[in-house]
C-alpha cells in the first residue's frame, strides 16, 4: 500500500520495514499494521488537531501535569505555543499511561516506542495470530461474560490505584486475546485526583462495560462497582488486590430537616454574637 506520510520517517530511520495495511481509523488516530524485521506490530499515527473531531478535550485534560509554569500559562491563554504544547501533551498522555500501566500489570498493548508522533505497539492477536476482535464483535456465554467482567473490573481498579481513569472505555476499545481482555486507546486518560469529573467518568466507563456484558449475564446489571471502587479510593483503601463485590449499601434514610435548620440557626447566632462582641470593643472602629 502507499506509505502514509506520518510513517515515512519511521521507514527512513529503519524503525519499521513495511506498512502492511490500515487496521483501524478513528476520531483521534489511524492505526496501521506494520512489519519490523520478523515482527508484525501496530503503528498509531495521531491526527493533527485540526483534523480531529473528539469533543470536550479540555474536560479530560483537567488536572494533568505539564512541564512547567510557562507551558501552563501558554496553554491557558491558547497562544500558538500553548496550542502546540497542548497538542503534544495530548499525544504524550497515552504513551506515558501505557508505560505506567504495563509496569503495574494492567493488560494493555505493550509500547515499543514513540517516534515522530507515532506510537509503535505490540499487535494484540487472537489464537490464530490475526488481529484480536473487539468486545463489541463477539457473542459470549453467561459464564465467559462474568469472567471477562470480573477481570475488567480488577483492571479498572488497578488503573485507579495509579490515579488513572480510562475516560472513554466501552466495548469498542476492549480487545479479546486468548489470555483475556486487553484495554486499548488512552489519549483521553483522566487524572483521578485532579479532575472534577473523575468519578462521573469512572462510573461511565464501568457502566459501559456492565451494559455490554450484562446482555449476556443480566445479573451484572444490578452491580455498582464504580461507586465501590471510588469509595475505597477516597478512603485510601483501594489496592490492586482489594476484594470487590459490586454491592454498595446506600444511605436512603430521609434527611433530618430539623437538624439541618438547627445547625444553620446556631451558625447564624454565633456570627451575630461575634459581630456584637466586636462592636462593643472600644477599640473597634464603627
GUDRENBA-608190 format. One line per 3 residues: their letters; for each residue x, y, z of C-alpha. Coordinates in nm, 4 decimals. Layout:
! residues N
A = X/Y/Z ~ ...
! end
This chain:
! residues 286
XXX = 0.0000/0.0000/0.0000 ~ 0.1002/0.3644/-0.0330 ~ 0.3091/0.4686/0.2651
XXX = 0.1213/0.7205/0.4825 ~ 0.3040/1.0489/0.5303 ~ 0.3303/1.0000/0.9065
XXX = 0.5057/0.6631/0.8677 ~ 0.7625/0.7542/0.6032 ~ 1.0139/0.8903/0.8608
XXX = 0.9971/0.5592/1.0514 ~ 1.0822/0.3677/0.7338 ~ 1.3617/0.6122/0.6520
XXX = 1.5068/0.5637/1.0019 ~ 1.4730/0.1840/0.9947 ~ 1.2211/0.1692/1.2792
XXX = 0.9793/-0.0256/1.0595 ~ 1.0345/-0.2028/0.7277 ~ 0.6898/-0.2151/0.5722
XXX = 0.3352/-0.0813/0.6087 ~ 0.1083/-0.3825/0.5595 ~ -0.2356/-0.2219/0.5750
XXX = -0.4642/0.0098/0.7676 ~ -0.6061/-0.1640/1.0736 ~ -0.8362/0.0941/1.2309
XXX = -0.9291/0.4556/1.1655 ~ -1.0830/0.6575/1.4464 ~ -1.1567/1.0097/1.5623
XXX = -0.8113/1.0508/1.7183 ~ -0.5749/0.8457/1.5047 ~ -0.5278/0.5824/1.2379
XXX = -0.3666/0.2520/1.3357 ~ -0.1622/0.0616/1.0769 ~ -0.0318/-0.2916/1.0663
XXX = 0.3437/-0.2660/1.0127 ~ 0.6368/-0.5042/0.9921 ~ 0.9643/-0.4548/1.1752
XXX = 1.2019/-0.7375/1.0934 ~ 1.0241/-1.0607/1.1810 ~ 0.7651/-0.8824/1.3966
XXX = 0.4226/-0.7518/1.2970 ~ 0.3229/-0.4547/1.5101 ~ 0.0814/-0.1618/1.5286
XXX = 0.1727/0.1956/1.4457 ~ -0.0686/0.4592/1.5735 ~ -0.0492/0.7830/1.3748
XXX = -0.2225/1.0661/1.5599 ~ -0.4297/1.3130/1.3652 ~ -0.3444/1.6814/1.3761
XXX = -0.5647/1.8940/1.6000 ~ -0.7444/2.0490/1.3009 ~ -0.8388/1.7032/1.1690
XXX = -0.9804/1.5627/1.4900 ~ -1.3436/1.5588/1.5972 ~ -1.3085/1.4470/1.9592
XXX = -1.5166/1.6818/2.1727 ~ -1.4736/1.8139/2.5289 ~ -1.0985/1.7543/2.5251
XXX = -1.0380/2.0212/2.7913 ~ -1.2555/1.8241/3.0339 ~ -1.0255/1.5239/3.0048
XXX = -0.7075/1.7286/3.0371 ~ -0.8124/1.8966/3.3617 ~ -0.5672/1.8087/3.6374
XXX = -0.2935/1.6723/3.4109 ~ 0.0593/1.7818/3.4888 ~ 0.2505/1.9807/3.2283
XXX = 0.6205/2.0545/3.2107 ~ 0.6295/2.3974/3.3735 ~ 0.4568/2.7238/3.4558
XXX = 0.5418/2.8756/3.1164 ~ 0.3695/2.5917/2.9339 ~ 0.0715/2.6080/3.1712
XXX = 0.0241/2.9818/3.1112 ~ 0.0594/2.9427/2.7354 ~ -0.1964/2.6596/2.7273
XXX = -0.4455/2.8585/2.9365 ~ -0.4095/3.1600/2.7039 ~ -0.4354/2.9420/2.3910
XXX = -0.1334/3.1035/2.2283 ~ 0.0261/2.9401/1.9237 ~ 0.2954/2.7952/2.1509
XXX = 0.0287/2.6939/2.4022 ~ -0.1788/2.5107/2.1413 ~ 0.1329/2.3292/2.0237
XXX = 0.2148/2.2286/2.3818 ~ -0.1439/2.1199/2.4397 ~ -0.1294/1.9074/2.1258
XXX = 0.1952/1.7443/2.2348 ~ 0.0626/1.6834/2.5864 ~ -0.2477/1.5135/2.4423
XXX = -0.0362/1.2744/2.2371 ~ 0.2141/1.2073/2.5155 ~ -0.0624/1.1207/2.7631
XXX = -0.1312/0.7841/2.6007 ~ 0.2365/0.6953/2.5731 ~ 0.3046/0.7790/2.9380
XXX = -0.0081/0.5947/3.0526 ~ 0.0800/0.2771/2.8621 ~ 0.4269/0.2544/3.0156
XXX = 0.2844/0.3069/3.3652 ~ 0.0028/0.0578/3.3122 ~ 0.2309/-0.2137/3.1747
XXX = 0.4626/-0.1686/3.4733 ~ 0.1631/-0.2030/3.7086 ~ 0.0428/-0.5248/3.5470
XXX = -0.2585/-0.3832/3.3628 ~ -0.3270/-0.5730/3.0418 ~ -0.2761/-0.3140/2.7665
XXX = -0.0747/-0.3219/2.4421 ~ 0.2975/-0.3096/2.5225 ~ 0.4509/0.0088/2.3806
XXX = 0.7617/-0.0400/2.1679 ~ 0.8475/0.3270/2.1265 ~ 0.7280/0.6736/2.0334
XXX = 0.8815/0.8170/1.7162 ~ 0.7900/1.1424/1.5407 ~ 0.4383/1.1497/1.6905
XXX = 0.3823/0.7821/1.6027 ~ 0.3245/0.5246/1.8765 ~ 0.4526/0.1765/1.7883
XXX = 0.2962/-0.1033/1.9951 ~ 0.2650/-0.4773/2.0070 ~ -0.0150/-0.6239/1.7985
XXX = -0.2849/-0.7892/2.0096 ~ -0.3837/-1.1091/1.8295 ~ -0.6313/-1.3944/1.8526
XXX = -0.5347/-1.7614/1.8789 ~ -0.4677/-1.7783/1.5027 ~ -0.2333/-1.4781/1.5082
XXX = -0.4805/-1.2411/1.3453 ~ -0.5696/-0.9014/1.4964 ~ -0.7867/-0.9688/1.8005
XXX = -1.1598/-0.8866/1.7759 ~ -1.3230/-0.6132/1.9786 ~ -1.5575/-0.6990/2.2625
XXX = -1.8375/-0.5487/2.0507 ~ -1.7833/-0.8121/1.7812 ~ -1.8303/-1.1328/1.9783
XXX = -2.1115/-1.3287/2.1412 ~ -2.0400/-1.4736/2.4841 ~ -2.1815/-1.7349/2.7151
XXX = -2.3002/-1.6082/3.0548 ~ -2.0037/-1.7776/3.2220 ~ -1.7472/-1.6129/2.9943
XXX = -1.9216/-1.2746/3.0232 ~ -1.8978/-1.2968/3.4036 ~ -1.5328/-1.3945/3.3809
XXX = -1.4488/-1.1045/3.1480 ~ -1.6442/-0.8619/3.3648 ~ -1.4633/-0.9657/3.6813
XXX = -1.1282/-0.9319/3.5079 ~ -1.2081/-0.5884/3.3629 ~ -1.3300/-0.4567/3.6980
XXX = -0.9980/-0.5587/3.8539 ~ -0.8128/-0.3904/3.5681 ~ -1.0086/-0.0675/3.6126
XXX = -0.9420/-0.0785/3.9868 ~ -0.5712/-0.1370/3.9255 ~ -0.5687/0.1672/3.6977
XXX = -0.7433/0.3729/3.9649 ~ -0.4753/0.2681/4.2139 ~ -0.2341/0.4580/3.9856
XXX = -0.4662/0.7577/3.9836 ~ -0.5754/0.6910/3.6239 ~ -0.9196/0.6543/3.4669
XXX = -0.9582/0.5487/3.1031 ~ -1.2273/0.8103/3.0363 ~ -1.3723/0.6577/2.7190
XXX = -1.3958/0.2867/2.7937 ~ -1.6534/0.0818/2.6062 ~ -1.6978/-0.2410/2.4128
XXX = -1.5170/-0.0771/2.1203 ~ -1.1801/-0.0368/2.2923 ~ -1.1519/-0.3738/2.4608
XXX = -0.9834/-0.6465/2.2528 ~ -1.0280/-1.0153/2.3260 ~ -0.6965/-1.2027/2.3182
XXX = -0.6647/-1.5732/2.4087 ~ -0.5424/-1.4702/2.7557 ~ -0.8429/-1.2439/2.8089
XXX = -0.9455/-0.8804/2.7531 ~ -0.6921/-0.6121/2.6610 ~ -0.7808/-0.2439/2.7082
XXX = -0.6723/-0.0012/2.4350 ~ -0.6905/0.3717/2.3426 ~ -0.5706/0.6027/2.6194
XXX = -0.5183/0.9555/2.4775 ~ -0.8041/1.0902/2.6913 ~ -0.6820/0.9210/3.0120
XXX = -0.8026/1.1119/3.3200 ~ -0.6167/1.2192/3.6341 ~ -0.8420/1.0815/3.9090
XXX = -0.7163/1.3141/4.1817 ~ -0.7112/1.6360/3.9790 ~ -1.0242/1.6184/3.7645
XXX = -1.3599/1.7341/3.8999 ~ -1.5420/1.4948/3.6673 ~ -1.3280/1.1938/3.7621
XXX = -1.5992/0.9925/3.9352 ~ -1.8519/1.0589/3.6588 ~ -1.6020/0.9307/3.4010
XXX = -1.5150/0.6260/3.6104 ~ -1.8833/0.5471/3.6533 ~ -1.9442/0.5830/3.2801
XXX = -1.6511/0.3514/3.1987 ~ -1.7671/0.0876/3.4448 ~ -2.1312/0.1110/3.3435
XXX = -2.0467/0.0849/2.9722 ~ -1.8753/-0.2476/3.0392 ~ -2.1595/-0.3519/3.2698
XXX = -2.4201/-0.2818/2.9996 ~ -2.2254/-0.4672/2.7319 ~ -2.1593/-0.7818/2.9334
XXX = -2.4978/-0.7564/3.1028 ~ -2.6545/-0.8522/2.7706 ~ -2.5082/-1.1997/2.8228
XXX = -2.5213/-1.2113/3.2048 ~ -2.8165/-0.9956/3.3198 ~ -2.7255/-1.0272/3.6880
XXX = -2.4398/-0.7833/3.6224 ~ -2.6884/-0.5023/3.5609 ~ -2.7544/-0.4730/3.9344
XXX = -2.3900/-0.4194/4.0306 ~ -2.2303/-0.0872/4.1320 ~ -1.8581/-0.1434/4.1034
XXX = -1.7801/0.2214/4.0219 ~ -1.9230/0.3504/4.3488 ~ -1.7483/0.0753/4.5424
XXX = -1.4100/0.1492/4.3809 ~ -1.4453/0.5231/4.4263 ~ -1.5406/0.4902/4.7911
XXX = -1.2316/0.2780/4.8579 ~ -1.0162/0.5185/4.6556 ~ -1.1363/0.8224/4.8511
XXX = -1.0672/0.6441/5.1796 ~ -0.7176/0.5429/5.0689 ~ -0.8149/0.1750/5.0949
XXX = -0.8084/0.0762/4.7285 ~ -0.5204/-0.1510/4.6304 ~ -0.4693/-0.3914/4.3369
XXX = -0.5844/-0.6954/4.5319 ~ -0.8736/-0.5261/4.7162 ~ -1.1802/-0.7552/4.7060
XXX = -1.4670/-0.6055/4.5063 ~ -1.8283/-0.7193/4.5304 ~ -2.0206/-0.4623/4.3280
XXX = -2.2568/-0.4205/4.6216 ~ -2.2972/-0.0724/4.7677 ~ -2.5226/-0.0020/5.0650
XXX = -2.6819/0.3369/5.0113 ~ -2.7971/0.5564/5.2975 ~ -3.1567/0.6123/5.1964
XXX = -3.2763/0.7470/5.5314 ~ -3.4608/1.0787/5.4840 ~ -3.2621/1.3851/5.5748
XXX = -3.3449/1.5352/5.9137 ~ -3.4506/1.8819/5.8067 ~ -3.4893/1.9960/6.1675
XXX = -3.1263/1.9117/6.2455 ~ -3.0040/2.0923/5.9349 ~ -3.2034/2.4044/6.0228
XXX = -3.0733/2.3908/6.3797 ~ -2.7148/2.3881/6.2549 ~ -2.7902/2.6895/6.0336
XXX = -2.9537/2.8763/6.3240 ~ -2.6602/2.8004/6.5531 ~ -2.4154/2.9285/6.2958
XXX = -2.6200/3.2454/6.2450 ~ -2.6379/3.3138/6.6191 ~ -2.2639/3.2589/6.6575
XXX = -2.1960/3.5064/6.3771 ~ -2.4234/3.7650/6.5430 ~ -2.2515/3.7186/6.8810
XXX = -1.9092/3.7669/6.7234 ~ -2.0241/4.0803/6.5437 ~ -2.1829/4.2302/6.8535
XXX = -1.8793/4.1426/7.0573 ~ -1.6556/4.3275/6.8163 ~ -1.8874/4.6338/6.8122
XXX = -1.8763/4.6532/7.1940 ~ -1.4981/4.6781/7.1847 ~ -1.3993/5.0488/7.2367
XXX = -1.1039/4.9995/7.0054 ~ -1.3184/4.8669/6.7215 ~ -1.3995/5.1326/6.4595
X = -1.7679/5.1958/6.3977
! end
